[in-house]
Structures are given as C-alpha cells and as structure tokens.
Amino acid sequence: MKNKQKTEKSVPIQSICVYCGSQPGRDPAYLAAGRALGKSIAAHGLRLVYGGGTKGIMGAVASGVLSNGGQVTGIIPEFLVDMEATRHSLGQLDELIITKDMHERKHKMFERSDAFVTLPGGIGTLEEIVEIMTWAQLGRHEKPMVFADIGGFWKPMLDLVSHMRDQGFIHRAHLVQPLVISEVDQIVPAILERAEEQGTSEGKKDVISKL
C-alpha cells in the first residue's frame, strides 16, 4: 500500500505561526519584539496563528496585529484558557479555536500556518519549534522556519543544534535550515523571500520533469 501522506510543499504565505512565551521575560526587548512582529505581520496583510494567550509575549504579538488592523487566529486548549489568557481578551480575536488537549492544538496550529517564527519563550516554546524542525527533517513539510534571535536569546539552542549536526545526529540536515534573524523588521520579508525561492525551485523541478 502506498503511503498516503504527502510532504506539504511551499505555498504562498497567507499566515504565520508565532511560538513565544506566555510570560514577558526579564528583558523589555522581548515584549517590544512581539509587538513589532505583530505590526509587521499585519502590515504585510498576513494572518497571525498563535497559541491564543493574551498575556506575556503572546499577548504582545496579538496586540501588535490587532492594533494595526490585522487578523488573528488563537488556538488554545481549554485547560490553559485561564492560565495563559483572559476570557474577555480572547473575545477580541478574529477567530478562537479551543481544543481538547495540547496535541490537537499543535496540529491545528501547523495546519493553519504557512510559516513559523519562534520568539523568546520557555520549555513549551522550545518543544513546539523543535517538533516543527523534526517534521521538516522527516520531509513532512517545507514551510519556512525562523528563530527570532532577540538579544542572542536562541544562541545556546542554535549552538546545540550545530553540535548535534557536527556529531552526525541530524540526518538530512539540508531539510532543517531555519532562518536566524535578530532584527524583527526583517523577519516577514525573509519569510516571503524564502517561500518565493522554494516556489521557484519547485517550478524548475516541474519543468525538468517534463523535458
């Protein structure tokens, strides 16, 4: 029997998933980066897909989108509603999806998103982007991935990934090539450029296959 699963190829970018902390962190630059990224997503006419929280960096990103006329889809499991959000603020989102558990939340965020950006955050944020990188390594998608390296926040993580690659534990490394960007205003343009490059590459493959 043939495997019915197919790799999700690059598509025109319509939505960007942002993973980030539900806490503000200790550096004010983290919240500022969240608001700025939200503003940039709205300015480019894209939809934010995120974990639904209205506190911390999560809230800053959503606020940045909404205050600039953009659209937001929040996806949050029921048990986290009162921990990561306020029910009143959730009502301001364009679309709210409440899932039964974390697994459903992550899958819906993946399905609804054309690219992924990771701002500073904790263990949950790390787990989310690592899973997306794993799926890329396994050939399940080719969606752009970005580490928003605000103030060098992700350097220890990126050093570890490089170490694992050097030691031969990241196979098919060419499929795991996240962008690392420290300037927030460069993130969305870089995603659009990466998607365009991937689209052009796929187009060339189609032409070659027809020769």
N, C-alpha and C positions, 0 to 999 in steps of 0.2 A: 504494500500500500504506500502510495506517495505521501510524503509529508505535506499536509495541507497548510502548514504555517508558512508565511512568506515574510521576507525581510521588508520592513517598512522603509521604502525609498524616500529620498528627499522630496519635499513638496514645497510649493510656495508658502512662505511663512505668513501665517494668519494669527497665530497665538504663541505666546512664550510662557513657559512654566518657570516660576521662580521658587527655588528652595531657599529657606532662610530661617533664622531663629525667631521664636515667639517671645524672646527676651530682647531688650535693647542692646545688651552688651555694655562694656565699660568705656568704649571709645565712641564719642558722639559722631564720628565719621561713619559708623555703621548705619545709624538711622538716616543720616544725610544721604548716604549712598542708596538706601532703599527708596527714599522719596524721589531722588534724581532718576533712578532707574524706572520707577513708575511713570514719571513725567515723560521720559524718553519713549517708553512703550506706547503711551497714549499719543504722543506727537507723531509717531510713525503709523498710527492707525491700526495698531495691533491689540489683541485681547490678552489680558493677564489671566493666567491659570495659576492658582496657588492654593496653599493648604487651608485657606478660609479664616485664619486667625486675624484678629483685629488689634492685637497687642504686639509690642516689640517691633522688630524689623518687618515682620509680616504686615502689621498694620500700616507701617510707613510706606511700603510698596503699594499696597491697595489704595491708600490715601493719595499717593502721588499720581496714580492712574485716574481715580475718580475725580479728583480736583482739577484735572486737566481734560475732562470730557471723555475719558476712555472707558472701556468696558472690562468688567471683572467677573471671572467665574471662581467662586470659592468652593473647595471640596474638603469637607471635614467630617470625621466620624462623630457620632452622637456623643460618645463619652468625653470628647475633647472640647465640645462647644463652650462649656463654662470655664474651661482651663485656659484656652487659647483665644477666646473671643468673648464679646458681649452680644447677647441676642439682639439688642437694639441696633448695634452697628452692623451686624450681619444682614439686617434688613435693607441696608443701603447698597448691597452688592446687586449687580445686574442679574446674576444667576447664582443660586446657592444649592449645592448638592450635599446632602447629609448621608453618609454611608454607614454601613453596619459595623465596619472594622477598618483597620489600617490597610489591610491588603486590598480591599476594594477601593479605598481612597487612592492608593498609589497607582493602581491600574487605570482608574478613571483619569487621573492627572496625566498619565502617559498617553492615553488615547486622545485626550483633548488638546495635546500640545504638539507644536511643530519644532520646538527648540527648548533647551533647558539652561537656566542660569542659576548658579549657586552663590548666594551672598553669605557672609559670615553666619554661623549657627553652631548648634551643638551636635550631639550624637545622632539625633533624628535626621538632621540636615545632611550629615555625612553619610548616613545609611542610604538616604534617598539618591544622592548623586552617584554613590558607588554602585548601586543597583542599576542605574541607567548606564553607567560605564560598562558594567558586566554584560548587560543586554547588547550593547554595541559590539563588545568583544566576541559575543556569540553570534553576531550577524543578524540580530533581530531588528535593528533599526540603523538608520544613517542620519539621524537628526542631530543638528549642531548642539554641542555642549560647551558651556562656558564656566570657568571659575572666575568669579569677580574677586580678584585678589586685593581687597581693600587693605591698605597698610601692610601688605605682606601676610595677611591672615592665613592664607592657604599654603604658604611655603612649606611648612613641615609635612603636610599631606602630599604635596607635589614631590617633595624630596623622597618620601617613602615610595611613591609610585615609580619614580625613576630607579630607586634601589631595587624594587621588585622586578622591573623590566631588565635591569642590568644583570640580575641573578637568574634570569631565564624563567621567571614565573608569570610573565604576561605574554601569552602566545597571541599571535595575530595582532601585534601591537599597532599595526597600521590602521586598525579599526578603532583604536582607543586614542584619539588625538583631540582632547578637549582644548579649547582656546583658553589662554590665561591672560586676563585683561585687568589692569589696575585702574584705568580711567573709565568711570561709569558711562560717560557720554559716547564712548567708543564701542560699547557692548552691542547695542542693537544694530548699528551699521555693520559690525563684524559678522553678526549672525546672518544678516541679509546677504552679505558678500559670500560667506561660506555656503549658504544654500544655493546661491546662483552658480558658484563654482561646481558644486555637486550636480546641479541640474545640467550644466554644460557638459560635464563628464559623462553623465548618463546618456545625453543626446549623442555624443560621439560614439559611445558603445553601440547604440541602436543603429547608427549609420554604418559602422563597421560590420555589424552582424548581417546587414542587408546586402553587403558587397559580394 
